[in-house]
Amino acid sequence: MKHPIVLLFAAAFGLRLAYALFDFPVPPQDTADYDEIARNVLAGDGFVSRENWFGYEMRSWRPPLYPLFLALIYAVWGYSHLAVKVVQALVGAGTVVLVWALVRRLQPDAAPLAGVLALVYGPLVAICAEVMSETLFCFWIVLAAWALVAAEGRRRYLLLAGAAIGLAALTRPVGLLWLPAFAAVAVWRGRGAGLRQCAWVAVALVAVIAPWSARNAQVHGAWVPISTHGGFILARSNAFEPDWRKDDGWGITEAFFRRLPTEIERDRYWYAQGTAFIMEHPGYYLRLVGERFVRLWYFFRPDYNLWFMMVMPFSLLGLRQYGQRGNYAYLSSFIACSIFVFSTVLYGSTRFRLPLEPLFIAFAAAYLSAVVRRWDRQRLLAVLGLVIGGNMLVWWQQEAARGLALSTLNLLHLR
């Protein structure tokens, strides 16, 4: 069984590396901040950024793992985004193998299809060419999923899962959602045994995160488990004009830094501001929740997401058929927890949806593998032709389709 894994890994790496070498333009994102932290770490200044913040030090604004990942690459190869993309192509190829291994645990006959879908799935290929945390985060999320599915109560797998969740959280804090998602299923099914399993996952999770939390306590003199970014996201996502509606949102003025010069002051201010808005305007907040839920599934950003829209019909059917069966329940629980938090607390970005897409691929592969056995070839080809052909038509006429989608959202007051 080693040869299919090697072949899958090599094909995934080659495709991702080829895409990265084309050097497609990427919109400005958080790369500059990650880069500055990595350079400061290598220069001996510590984990800090200043350039984007008017000279004010930001020592816990970003979770640590991705900037440290960049620092390690730069220490070995020098400052090179190409080197980052090559390493990320390796990580992305590892994610493809993990998707195959995950589905092999769940439904062995669906594993080859899941591997092929993850191999060629456009968004998972493209993120390897961006100097952003998505590639690393997706790897930890799928590793945690595989370990939790493989565990079956075995301690070493539960500890591996907890470590993977901790590393995911140190990449992006929403990785912590794996713990309540797993607990909801494990405790419901196993009661005391489920609690013990959750305890082992939590032990490894805490062990991974604790050193960074201790560092933050020393730096700030306050309890900061991972980052000081949470209050900002809460406040700016929950307002009469939230930043996710603005083309130039998410900025912080120099005057605000002068008013509240420390990270802890700003973080507490934003948490209080966001919480107060939700409590004082519950009706408007619920409207924002609805908008964010729709925004999470938006399929034009910036272009028509052909891959996502071709996979999603089968993913939804797979969720309906398998979502509560066996260990599939852990995946559906994590998807549900994530969507709930993205809609109610965060801002429903398609960036948040992307790490769920390997799990959507797992459900799509399970459904398609089952119908191949039940349907005759003519029916199967007709359905696949309809989905692929319909999406190709929308992709061809995407400007008109985008206008129609935006008009509909405006009509329903969801934009």
GULUMNU-915552 format. One record per residue (C-alpha): z, x, y; residue in one letter. Coordinates in steps of 0.2 Angstrom, whole numbers, plus 2048, in hexadecimal, padded with zeros to 3 digits. Example, Ala and Ser with C-alpha at 12.3 -4.5 7.8 and 13.67 -1.06 7.14 Angstrom:
# GULUMNU-915552
82783E7EAA 8248447FBS 
This chain:
# GULUMNU-915552
800800800M 80180F80BK 7EE81080EH 7EC7FF816P 7FA804822I 7F2814827V 7E180C829L 7E87FE834L 7F280A83FF 7E3816841A 7D8807846A 7E5800852A 7E881185AF 7D581585BG 7D1804864L 7E0806870R 7DB818874L 7C9814877A 7CE806883Y 7DA81188CA 7CC81E88EL 7C1811897F 7CE8128A5D 7CC8008AAF 7D47FC8BBP 7E67F58BAV 7EE7EB8C9P 7FD7F48D2P 80D7F08C9Q 81E7F98C6D 8168098C0T 81A8138D0A 82C80F8CED 82D8148BCY 8238248C0D 82F8298CEE 83E8268C3I 8368318B5A 83283F8C1R 84483E8C9N 84B8408B7V 84184F8B3L 8458568C4A 8588558C1G 85B8478CED 86083B8C1G 85A8298BDF 8568238CFV 84881D8D9S 84781D8ECR 83581E8F2E 83280B8F1N 8438068F8W 84380E90AF 84D81D903G 85B8138FCY 8608188EAE 85C80C8DCM 8658138CDR 8658048C1S 8577F98C8W 84D7FD8B9R 8527FD8A7P 85280F8A1P 848810891L 83680F898Y 83981C8A7P 84182789AL 83282588EF 82782A89DL 8328398A1A 83183F88FL 81E83E88FI 81D8478A0Y 829855899A 81D85888BV 80C856892W 80F8578A5G 80C8488B1Y 7FE83F8A9S 7FB82C8A7H 7EE83089AL 7FB83888FA 806828892V 7F781E88CK 7F482887DV 806827877V 80681487BQ 7F7812870A 80181A862L 81080E866V 8047FF867G 7FC804856A 80E80484FG 8107F2856T 8017ED84CV 8087F483CV 8187EB83FL 80F7DA842V 8077DD831W 8187E2829A 8217D3831L 8147C782AV 8147CF819R 8267CB818R 8237B981DL 8137B5814Q 80B7C380BP 7F97BB80AD 7F97B981DA 7FD7CC821A 7EB7D2821P 7E67C582DL 7F57C8838A 7F17DB838G 7DF7D883DV 7E47CC84BL 7F17D8852A 7E47E6851L 7D77DE85BV 7E17D2866Y 7DC7D7878G 7EC7D6882P 7F57E1875L 7E77ED877V 7E67ED88AA 7F97F088DI 7F8801885C 7ED806894A 7FA8018A1E 80980C8A6V 8157FD8A4M 8237F9898S 81A7EB88EE 8137F7880T 8247FE87CL 82D7ED87EF 8217E5872C 8247F2865F 8377F0866W 8357DD865I 82B7DD856V 8357EA84DL 8457DF850A 83B7D0849A 8367DA839W 8487E1837A 8507D0839L 8437C882DV 8457D6820A 8587D6821A 85D7C8816E 86F7CC81AG 86D7DF816R 8777E9822R 86B7F8825R 85E7EC82BY 86A7E2836L 86F7F283EL 85D7F7841L 8597E6848A 8687E8854G 8627FA859A 8507F385CA 8577E5867I 8627F1871G 8527FC874L 8487ED879A 8567E8885A 8567F988DL 8437F788FT 8457E6896R 8557DC896P 84D7CC88FV 84D7D587EG 85F7D087DL 8587BE879L 8567C4867W 8687C3864L 86B7B1868P 85B7AC860A 8607B4850F 8727AE851A 86C79C853A 86379C842V 86E7A7839A 87E79E83DV 87678D83BW 871792829R 87F79E824G 88E79982ER 89A7A782AG 88D7B2822A 8827AF831G 8907B483DL 8937C5833R 8807C8834Q 8807C5847C 88F7D1848A 8867DF840W 8777DD84CV 8837DC85BA 88B7EC856V 87B7F6856A 8757ED865L 8857F286FV 885804868A 87380686FV 8777FE880I 889804883A 884816889P 87980F897W 88680289CS 89381089DA 88781A8A8R 88580C8B3N 8988098B5A 89A81B8BAQ 88C81B8C6V 89080A8CEH 8A28078CBG 89E7F68C5A 8987ED8B4W 8857EE8B3V 8807EC8A1P 86E7F18A3I 8667EF8B4S 8697E88C6T 8597DF8C6H 85F7CE8BFG 8667C78CFG 8567CA8D8F 84C7C18CBI 8587B38CBL 8587B08DEA 8467B38E1R 8407A88D3S 84B7998D8N 8487958EAA 83E7888F4F 8307958F5E 8337A08E6P 82A7B18E6D 8207AE8D7W 8167A18E1R 8127AE8EEK 8037BB8EED 80E7C88F6D 81F7C38EFG 82D7CE8E8W 82F7D98F7G 8407DF8FEI 8417E3911T 8497F2918E 8557E7922A 85C7E0912F 8607F190BF 8697F591BR 8737E591AR 8787E8908L 8767FB904P 87C7FB8F2T 8747F58E3E 8847EB8DDI 8857E28EEE 8737DD8EDR 8747D88DBD 8837CD8DER 87C7C58EEY 86C7C08E5W 8757B98D6Y 8807AF8E1A 8717A98EBQ 8677A48DCG 87579B8D4T 8797928E4A 86778C8E5F 8677858D4I 87877C8D6M 8737758E7E 86176F8E3H 86176A8D0P 85275E8D2G 84776C8DBY 84D7788CEY 84776D8C0L 83676D8C8R 8367808C9L 83A7808B6V 82B7758B3G 8207808BDE 8267908B5R 8237888A4F 8117848A8V 80F7958B0R 81579E8A0L 806797897W 7F97998A5Y 7E97A089DF 7E17A88ADF 7E97B88B2R 7DF7BF8B9P 7D07BA8ADD 7CF7AE8A0Y 7DA7B4891N 7CE7B1884L 7D87B9876W 7E87AF87AF 7DF79E87AM 7D67A186AM 7E67A6861V 7F1799869M 7EA789860P 7EE79184FF 7FF798855S 80578685AL 7FF77F84AL 80878D841G 81878A84BL 817778846R 81577B834Q 82078B831Y 82B78C840G 83A786837Q 83678D826R 84079C81FG 8407AB829N 8327A4835Y 84179B83DA 8477AC845Y 8367AE84DL 83579C854S 84779D85AS 8437AD864F 8337A586BI 83D795870A 84C7A0878C 83F7AA882S 83579B888I 84579388EF 84C7A2897V 83B7A689FF 8397948A5S 84B7918ABT 8507A28B2V 8427AD8B4L 8307AA8BBY 8257A58ADG 8197B48AES 80C7B78A1T 8147C88A0R 8237C0898F 8187B788CR 80F7C7886L 81D7CD87BP 81D7BC872L 80B7BE86DE 80D7C985EP 8187BB857L 80B7AE85CF 7FF7B8852I 80B7B7843A 80B7A4843F 7F87A3846A 7F57AF837A 8007A482CA 7F8794831Y 7E679B82FL 7EA7A381ES 7F1793817A 7E278881DV 7D5795816V 7DC790805R 7DC77D808R 7CC77B812W 7BA77D80CD 7AF78A815R 7A577D81FQ 7B5776827R 7BD78782AL 7AD78D833L 7AC77D83DA 7BE77E844V 7BC791847L 7AC78F850G 7B278185BL 7C178B861V 7B879B863I 7A879386BG 7B3788876G 7BC79787DN 7AD7A187FM 7A5793889L 7B5792894V 7B47A5896W 7A27A489BW 7A67978A8Q 7B779D8ADQ 7B679C8C0E 7B27898BEA 7C07878B1A 7CC7908BCR 7C87858CAG 7CB7768BFL 7DB77C8B8A 7E27808CAL 7DD76F8D0S 7E67678C2T 7F57718C5L 7F576C8D7N 7F275A8D3L 80275A8C8L 80C7648D5H 80E7728C8L 8087808D3R 
